Amino acid sequence: MSLASGSDPAQIYYEIGANSSSLVGSLVGSGADRSVTMALIPEPNTSLLLMAGLSMLGLLRRKNTATKMTKQFSIESSKIRSIGSVLVLLLLVLPSSYGQSTVSTPIVGFQKTTIPVGLSAIGLPLLNPDLLKSSVQSLTGTTVSFGTGISNVGSLLTAGEPYYIEVYSGSLKGDRFDVDTAATITASNGTLILNSSSKNNTFPVASIGSSLDNSTIALRKHFTLSQVQTLFASPLVANNNPTLADQVSVFDSSGGSFTAYSLRASPSGEWRKSGDSANYAKLAIAPGSGILVNKRSTATELVATGAVRQNDFAMPLVKGLQFFAPSVPVNRSAAGFGMVPNTNGWVGNNNPTLADQIYIMQSGSFTAYSLRADGQLRKSGDSTNYNASELLTSDSGFLIKRNNANSDLIENQLVTQ
């Protein structure tokens, strides 16, 4: 590691240039009374850039929505894993004329994932930028009202794009709700309209009541198929024959299966599913849900950029199959994920057909790992205990099969500055 520090003037900004394998930063400006500290950690075996100081705490809790009582249990600590190039730490200390306050940048970065030919299960833990972060005044029906200073939420949105809010304080901390984009744009005022029927909502909108009052929320855009398309280092293969086109599949928990979307050559940029002429380019990929990528030919890389979540994360689980991806860029074991028998509804059984399971993508197909009654995690025909193995990598998606639903599960995996 190399560490550099020094004094740099009032007119200062930080420039970052990136390519597929590295980031380069430079300080530009002239003046006085500003100190800059930068730490550079070069080239581990992965590629996540984080800016500002950070630490990670992992907990899972089950929430009682009436009283916000919580049941907590500790899980293993996991280190933030960089996934390819560099880790940079930047802290700007403002001059004494500003009361000697310390201001740090949000934790932002990039994550690089190798995409081989065939199937890959991919997670997208980094976030699109916050368009708004503010305290809620009240919720009436599906209308979220803010205080003074916010005059037109709709002007922050683009027609046809999907958005959601994430709650950062209060009894619903960690929950997420989709936005009715068209209605919010039409309202053209200091309110935001929720989409009460969205499957992406982690808590029923009709049951919110006054729980959002005075809570801090962040508004941001969902990842979409069209945005994911731009993340690949080389262009995806487009073809009007779905068997020849590159595909991205999204899981539908209500149906318990993946739906494949193929990139068409004509009309250019359209994503379609079999037997449907609709364009799904703006299909929302919900936080923590992941995607399957089917690359027909020529391996490539996916490079995602964005902020690192610094919040609790609602993780409602259904009975049966569901597809998950990490909420923050941290490698996890099953035990670290909270997969413990008789805790938060997890079922261990020495008969794999009766046990809760996770399915990890390995060499183009899913491998099942079953939770045994004693807490061991095994795969078929293998007596090895994988309980502590970091099978849930930060840039991957994985299937979970549950015997029990748990709609109130909150992952409290905080990354803090």
N, C-alpha and C positions, 0 to 999 in steps of 0.2 A: 504494500500500500504506500502511496505517496501522499503527503499532506502539505498543502500550501496555504498560507494565510498572509494577509497584508492589508494595507489601507487603500481604499479606493474612494473617489470623490462622490459628491452628491448626485451628479448626472451619471447614473450607472444603470446598466441593464445586463442581463446574462443571455448570451446567444448560444443556442445548441444546434448543431448539425448532426443528422443521423444518416447512416446507411445500414445495410443489412447486417453488419457485424460490429458496429461501434457507434459511440456518441462522442462528439467533440464539443467542449464548452469554452467560451471565451468571455471575458469581462470587457465592457466597452464604456468609456466615459471619462470625464475629468471633473475635479472638484476636491472636496475634503470631507473629513468627519464621518466616513463610513467604513466599517471593517467587514471583510468578507472572509469566510472560512470555507474551504472546499476540501472534501476527502474523496479520493478516487481509488476504487477497488477494481483492478483490471481483470477481464476475461475469466470468469469461472466457466463451468460447463453448461450454463444456461443463459437466459437473457431478460432480466427484469431491471429496469432503471427505477430507482426510488429517489425522490427529492425531498429533503427535510429529514429531521431525525425521526426514527420510528421504533416502536416496540410492539410486541404482539402478545395478547392474552387470549386464551381459548377457553370458553365455557359453553355449555349448553344449558338452557333452562326451559322449563315448562311454565307457561304463564297462566294465571287465573285472571281472565279478562274483567271480572267483576271487581276484584280487590287488588289486582296486580301483585298478589303474593307470588313468590317464585320458589321453585325447587331447583337447586343447583347441585352440580357435581363436577369435580375437577376432571380435566382430561390432560393428556400429555402435552407438554409445551412443544411447539414446532417452530423452527427457525424460518424466517422469510427466506425463500430460495430464489436466487436470481436465475433467470432462464436464458442466458446466452452471452451478453456482452459486458456491460459495466454497471456498477452501482455507484452513483454519485450522490454526495451529501452536500447540500448548499444551504447556508444559513446567513441571512442578511440582518445585521444589527443596525438599527436606525440611529442617527446622530442625536446628541444630547439635547438639541433644540426641540426634539420630538418627545421630550420627557423620558429619554433613555428606555423607551419601550422596545420590546423585541418582537419582531414580526417574522414568521416563517411561511414559506410557500406551502400549498397543499402537496400531499404526497402523490406524485404523478410518475408515470413511467411507461415502458414498453415491454412487451413479452413476445418472444419469438418461438414458434413451434414448428417443428419439421412435419410436413404433411407427405407421407409416402403414397405410392400408388395403392389403391384399394381403400378400405374403410378406416377412418380415424374418428375417435370420439373426442371432441374438442370442448374445452371450457373457455369462457370469456369473462374472467373475473374483474378486469379493469372497466372503469365507468366512463361514459360520455360526460362532457362538462355539465355542471349545474347551470341551468338557465335562470334559476331563481332559488334562493334559500331564504326563507322568511318565516315569521311566526304567524300561525293561523289565528284569526279572530274568532271564527265560528263556522260550523257546518250546518246548512239548512237543506234537508233532502240530499241532493247530490252536489250542491253548490258550496264551494269552499270560499270564504271571504277572508281577506287580509286587511291589515290596518292601513293607516295613511301611508302615502309614499308609493303605493303600487296602483297604477292607474289603468293599465291595459295588459293583462296577462296574455291575452290572445295574440298580441303583437310579437310575443316571444316564440310563437309556434308557427310551423309551416304546414299548410293544408296537406292532408294525406299521410303525414308522418305520425307514428305512434309515440306517446309520451306516458310517463308515470311519475308519481310522487313517492318519495321515501320518507318515512317519519323518523326524525332524529331525537325526539324527546317526548316525554309523557308516557302514558300507559300503553300506547300503540307503537312505541319505539321499535324500529326494525320492520314494521309492516309496510307494505307497498300497495298502491292503488293506481290503476290505469286511468288516464285522462280521456275525456270525450273531446278530441281535438276540434272537431267541427263546431260543437256547441260553445266551446271556450272562445274560439275565434269570433263566432257570431256575437257572443255576449259583449266583447270589446270593452271590458271594464276591469275593475280590480278583483274579479272573481275567477275561479277555476271550476270547471264542471267535471265531476268524476263519472267514469263509465262503470255503473253499478253491476253490469252483467258480465264483465270481463273475467275469464278464467284465471287471469294473472293476479287478481286481487288476492291478498293473503288473509284477509279478514272481511266478513260481509259488510258492505257499505251500509246496509239498513240497520246494522247493530252498532254503528260507531257512536251515535248519540252525540254527547258533548266531549267525547274522549279526545278529539282533535283540537279542542279549544286551547289556545295558548301553546300548542306544540309547534316545534320547528320542523318544517318539511323542506325537502329539496325537490325541485322539478328538473327532470332531464329526459332526453330522448332515449327510447329503446334502441338496442342494436336491431338491425333489420337484415334481410337477405341481401339487399343492395349494398348496405354498408359492409357486410362481411365480404362480399365480392371484392371490394377495394383493398382488403387487408392482405391479399395473397401477393407474394413477391413476383410471381409470373401469372399472366392472365389465365383464368379458368377456361376450360374447353366448352364452347357453346355449340349446341347442335340441336336441330329440331327433332331428332330421334333420341328419346330419353335414354336408350341403352348406350348411346355414344357420348352423351353430354355429361359434364361434371354435375354432381348433385349435392345438395345439402338437405338433410332430413331433420325434422323437428318432432319431438315426442308429444303425443297427446295422452295425458294421464287418464282422461275419461274413457278413451278407447283402448288404452294399454298398448299402443303401438306407435311406430314412427310413420310419418308422412314424408315422402321424398319429393323434393322440388328440383326440377331440372332447369339448367340455364339454356335458353333458346338462342339460336343464331339470328332468327327473324321472328318477330320484331326483336331487335337487339336489346339486351338488358332485361328481358322479361324472364321471370321465374314461374314455371307452371307445374302443377301436379297432374298426375295421370287422369285423363278423361275430363279435364277442366280447362277451359280457355281463359280463365281469369289470370291476371298478373299478380303474383304474390311478392313482388319485389319489396314492398313495405310491410311484410309480415313481421310482427314483433317477436324478438327472441328474448323471453323474460329473463331477468337476472337469476342466476343460479340454475338455469335449465340446460345449457349446453346444446351442442349440435353434433350430428354425424356428417362427416365429409366423405364423399365417394369420389376419389380422384381416379379418372379413367386411365390417364397416362402421364408420365413425367412428374416425379416428385417435386415439391415446392416448399415454401415456407409461408406461414401466416404470422404477420407482425401486427399485433394490436397495441394501441397506445391509449392511455387514459389515466384517470385517478384511481387510487387505491381506497376501497371502502373503509371508512372509519366509523362504523356503526354496528349495532346489533343487526341480525339478519333473520327475518321470519322464514321458517322452513317447514310449512305444513306438509305432513306426510299422509298419503292415502293408503288404503288397503290394496295390495297388489303391486304392480310395477309402476315405477316412476324414474325419470331420468334427471340426474342432478349434476351440477358442476360447482366447484368451489366459489365462495362469495368473495374471497380474497386470495391473492397469489401465494398460497402456502401449501406445501405438501403435507398430507395427512395420512395417518394410519386409521384402520377401522376403529380401534380403541380411542384414538384421538378425535374421531368423528362422533364418538359417543355411542358406538355400537356395542352395548353391554347388555347381557340378558337381564330381563326383569326391570329395566330402567327405561323410562319414557316409551314403554310399549314394545321394546325390542324382545323378540322371542328366540331363545336358543334351544336347539333340539339336535340330538345326535343322528336323527334321520334327516338328511338334507332336504327331502321333499316337504318336511314340516317346519324347517328352520327359516328364519329370515336370512336373506342372501344379498350380496352385492355382486355385480357383474362388471369385470374390468376388461376393457378392450386390449387384447394382446395379439399381435401379429394378424390383425384384420378381422378378429372375431371376439365375441365376449366369452370370458371364462368366469364360471360361477364359483364364489367363495361362500361357504355356509357357516353360520354362527352356531357353535355347539353349546350344549347346556352349561359347560364349565367356562364359557367365554372364549374358547379357542376359535380361530377362524381357519377353516381348512377348505381345500378344493378337492374334488373327487379323485380318489386313488392316491392321495398324498397325505401323509401323517404330519407334515410340517405345520406348525402354528404360525399363521401370517398375521396374527392380531396386532403386532407392533410394526409390521412392514408398511412403509409409506406407499401403499398401492394407489391412493387417491392423490395423484399429482396435480399441481396447481393449474396446469393448462389442459386438463383432461375432463371428460365427462364420464359418468358411470351410472349404471342401472342399480336401483334398489328394489328388492321384493320384500314387502312387509305383510305380516299376518294381521297387523292392527293399524288402524289409522291414528294419527295424532295431529290434529289441526292446530294445536297450540304450541308447537315446538319453536323455540327461538334459539338460534345459534348466536352466542354472544362472543364473537371472535373479533376483538377490537384491535385495530392497528392505530396507535396514537402517536402524535408528534410530541 
